[in-house]
Structures are given as C-alpha cells and as structure tokens.
Amino acid sequence: MSKNNIAWGIRIIISFLFLLSAVAKLYPSPYFAISTFEVKQLYPMGFSEGFAPYFSRILIGIEFALGFLLLQKNFLRKIVIPATILLLAVFTTHLTIETFVNGGNSGNCGCFGSLLPMTPIEAIIKNVVAMALLIWLFIILPKSSERGHNFWVLNSVTLASILALFMVAPIQPIEAKPVEIEVNSVLPSIDTTFTSEPKIETNIDTTSKVTEKTVEKVVDEPTKKKSGYAQYFSTIDNGRKTLALFVPGCDHCRDAAKELTDLRKKTKNFPEISIIFMNEEADLIPDFFKAAGAEYPYKIIEVIPFWKLLGTGRDTPGIKYLWNGNEYKFYDGINANKFDIIDFQKLIEKKHTELK
C-alpha cells in the first residue's frame, strides 16, 4: 500500500471521529444535548453559567471544522494536523486528571454525548490512538502534497461551523421559574396530612360521674423543614410526599411512573405524587401519563434549571421521598442508585423513628 493511500485512510478515519463526536453532542436534540453537556461536563470543570454556552458551541464548531479541514489540502501539515493533535492532547490531559481524581471506570466522559457513552479511560485510549495516527500522518505526508495556501478556506470553514452551532442551538436565557401547569390525578386523592390537634375522650366511672380528659395525641412525624420545592408545589412540605423529576420522552422515567401508579393503587395513605418535568419534548407529557396509568400534578422547567435541580452527578429518573420537607431517600439514574419499587414500598411503610 502506498504512503498516499495510508495518508488518505488516516485522514478519513480521524475526520470521521471528529464529525461523529460533534454530531453526537447534538443528540437527541441540539439545545437539550448541548445544555446537558454544559451542566454535566463544563460546570464541574469550573465554567460559569454565562461562559459555558459560548464555549460549548465554539468547541463543537471547532470539532466540525477540523473534521472537514482534514479532508482538504490547505495548510494541512502546518496548521490542521498540529491543531488536531493539540486539541486531542488537551482532551486527554483533562480526562487523565479526571481519572485520577474521580476514577475512570464509570461515567460518561461526554466525548460522543449520550449517543455513544464512553468512560474516561476508554476515551483516553481512543485519543492516544488518534494522536499516534496523526503523528504518523504528519511524518508520511510529503511537504509537496500541501499545495494549497489559501488561509481563507480555514477561516471560512471554522467560522461557518461555529456560526452553524449558534443557529441550530440558540443560547436561551436561564430561567428557573416553572411553567404554571397542574393537573389532578385520575386516581382518588389521598389525604397525607397529619394533625397534632388534641383529642378529647370521655371516661365514665362506676358512680356515673362524667369527667373529660384531654389526651395529647402522640404524632409520629418529623419536625417540619423547608425542602426548597415550595416554589413548585405549595404543599410539598406538608406530610409525606413523593417528588419525581422526569423527562417526558424517557422510557426509564415512564417505567418508574408506572411502578409508582401500580403501588399507589394498592397502598393506603400513599405519599402524594408530584412531578417536575424537564422542558424537553413537553408535548409527550399526555403520552407519558397514558404510559404511567394516571395523571399527577406537575410543573415544567427548562433544561439547565432541571439538571441543576436534579444535582451534580445525578441522572433521570429522579425520585425523592419527603416527609414534612425532610428528604429520606433520593433515587436517581439507572445504575446503582436507581429507583427500586420494593425498597420504596418498605421505605414508606416505616415510622418516622425508623427512618434515618
């Protein structure tokens, strides 16, 4: 095989990797994917909420640009290949630090978004192989092959790629105020409010004298506190509650909602269910409730505020068990801490003194 064929093979492979990486960061929808990338990848690195939206779009635009520029001839050896190696080196350095600090055998590094989850260690191996191929390409590519010296080609492709990202995923203001939408459950409402009012009992002695005795009811419930969710549901801190954080199109969220509905049908005094939906495919909410088997009070909030509310390192579906505003359990994701309906049933049957 000639050096020219090898060189073209390397260029096509690396170009494909960069283009795939850029496209994957826009899956399943550009704004949702980029916002998720910002919250899960950039915020933990220290990027501010104001700067992260610009950096994410510029970074993905550069990935697109390098993918295209590797297939053209202008400044290939002088600028394009060195710039590609440099970008991979920066990614690899960050992933190496992440591996040493947090471990690299789990979690998604975000290189290919949610389309192709990859651990940091897997991403490091991929980047090292790609850099080795680029170095080989730099060596075998003769200087005479770089006949183009039109710098405007590089500028135009890079600028067009970056601008395209700002067009397909416009920056939106971060608004945490929920959309004011509530619906009533199709199942009978269940009163989970506890009272501490004194109870009056009448005792009759053998001499027919009637005396009234005030017996204070012992209430098995924790002291009230603010959960931080009253802005979404005004009574969330009163009594026992189930707070769910769902994405309308998420199959795992729908499964969890169905399990909650089934358990609620057969459980007396079930903790009232309320849902906070991410504003991603909100038109699927009616289908979500059909799959769940019931409708519940809900609010819709934007993508970034939703991820922030869910918490760093957590994923959907998120389900919390609250009692008077006190949080006793927070299930999230589909891995070790995923929602377990059997565990949840045991949890809600426990007295306050049995909860930790």
C-alpha positions, -999 to +999 in steps of 0.1 A: +000+000+000+014+034-009+020+062+015-006+083-002-033+056+003-022+053+040-024+090+045-059+093+030-070+064+051-058+081+083-074+114+072-107+098+066-107+079+099-098+109+121-122+131+101-150+106+108-142+105+145-143+143+148-175+147+128-191+118+148-181+134+181-196+168+171-228+152+158-232+130+189-230+161+211-262+173+194-282+141+200-311+137+205-318+174+200-292+202+198-303+225+227-310+196+251-277+178+242-256+210+245-272+221+277-267+186+292-230+188+281-226+221+298-242+210+331-225+176+333-191+183+317-184+221+318-199+232+351-179+206+372-148+219+354-155+254+368-170+271+337-195+298+347-232+297+336-226+328+314-194+315+296-203+278+293-230+282+265-205+301+243-176+277+250-197+246+243-209+258+209-174+271+199-158+238+209-183+217+190-180+241+160-142+236+160-147+198+161-169+201+130-143+224+113-114+201+120-134+171+107-139+189+074-104+205+072-087+172+075-101+163+041-087+194+023-052+204+013-047+240+026-022+242+055-028+206+063+007+199+077+014+234+091-019+241+109-047+215+106-028+184+118-009+202+147-042+218+158-060+185+158-032+169+178-032+198+203-070+196+208-067+158+214-039+164+238-060+189+258-089+165+260-065+137+271-049+158+298-083+167+312-095+130+311-063+119+328-068+143+357-105+132+359-094+096+360-070+102+389-094+124+408-128+105+404-118+072+388-121+063+352-140+031+351-175+045+352-195+075+340-197+091+306-168+114+295-191+131+270-168+127+240-197+112+220-225+127+241-253+103+251-252+086+217-221+065+225-214+066+262-176+062+269-157+061+302-127+084+306-102+055+303-118+044+270-117+080+258-080+083+267-072+052+247-092+065+218-074+098+219-039+083+222-045+061+192-058+091+172-028+112+181-005+084+171-022+081+137-019+119+132+018+119+141+022+091+116+002+111+090+024+142+096+056+121+090+045+103+059+028+132+043+053+149+019+056+187+021+050+188-017+015+174-011+005+206+006-001+227-024-029+249-010-020+281+009-054+297+010-059+307+046-094+319+039-105+283+035-096+276+071-112+308+083-144+303+063-149+266+073-142+273+110-164+304+112-192+287+093-191+257+116-192+278+148-220+300+135-240+270+125-239+257+161-253+291+174-280+288+148-291+252+154-289+257+192-295+293+201-285+304+236-316+308+257-319+327+290-316+305+320-350+307+336-357+287+367-393+298+371-416+268+363-443+268+337-475+270+357-493+238+347-511+215+371-535+186+366-555+165+390-548+128+394-574+105+378-570+083+409-587+092+441-568+118+461-554+105+493-550+128+524-515+125+537-518+155+561-511+146+597-526+166+626-514+173+661-547+187+674-556+173+709-582+146+711-610+146+737-620+113+752-649+108+777-644+083+806-674+071+827-666+058+862-688+034+883-705+063+901-718+077+868-697+108+871-686+120+837-652+135+835-634+148+805-598+141+800-576+157+774-552+132+759-525+145+737-520+125+706-485+113+700-476+122+665-450+101+646-437+126+622-405+146+618-401+183+625-410+204+596-383+220+574-381+237+540-373+213+512-367+240+487-395+228+464-423+250+477-419+273+446-431+243+425-457+228+448-471+249+477-479+219+500-448+199+493-435+204+529-467+192+545-468+155+552-454+126+532-447+133+496-432+116+465-414+141+443-404+128+408-380+145+383-388+131+349-381+137+312-413+132+292-396+111+265-375+090+289-385+053+289-370+047+323-390+076+337-422+062+323-414+028+338-408+043+372-440+063+370-460+032+361-445+014+391-455+043+414-490+042+400-494+005+405-481+007+441-504+037+448-535+018+437-529-009+464-514+011+492-534+031+517-521+066+526-496+065+497-474+096+497-489+122+473-470+122+439-459+154+422-437+156+391-412+182+378-407+177+341-378+189+320-389+211+292-377+187+265-404+171+243-430+185+266-457+176+240-451+140+251-465+146+286-500+133+277-484+101+263-463+099+295-493+099+317-510+073+295-480+050+300-480+058+337-516+049+341-526+081+359-521+118+358-504+138+386-498+174+395-468+186+376-446+216+367-423+221+336-389+238+339-362+245+314-333+221+307-304+237+326-325+245+357-338+209+357-303+194+357-292+218+384-323+209+405-315+172+400-280+177+412-244+172+401-236+136+391-272+125+391-294+114+362-331+107+354-354+092+366-351+110+399-375+102+428-375+116+463-393+106+494-401+136+515-418+139+549-426+174+562-399+187+539-373+162+552-356+142+525-352+105+534-344+089+501-333+101+466-332+075+438-317+086+405-304+072+372-304+036+360-274+022+378-266+015+415-289+042+429-318+035+405-354+035+417-364+003+434-401-001+439-397-028+465-373-007+485-396+023+482-426+003+494-406-007+525-395+028+530-429+044+530-442+018+555-416+028+581-424+051+610-406+083+614-384+068+642-373+040+619-361+064+592-325+076+590 
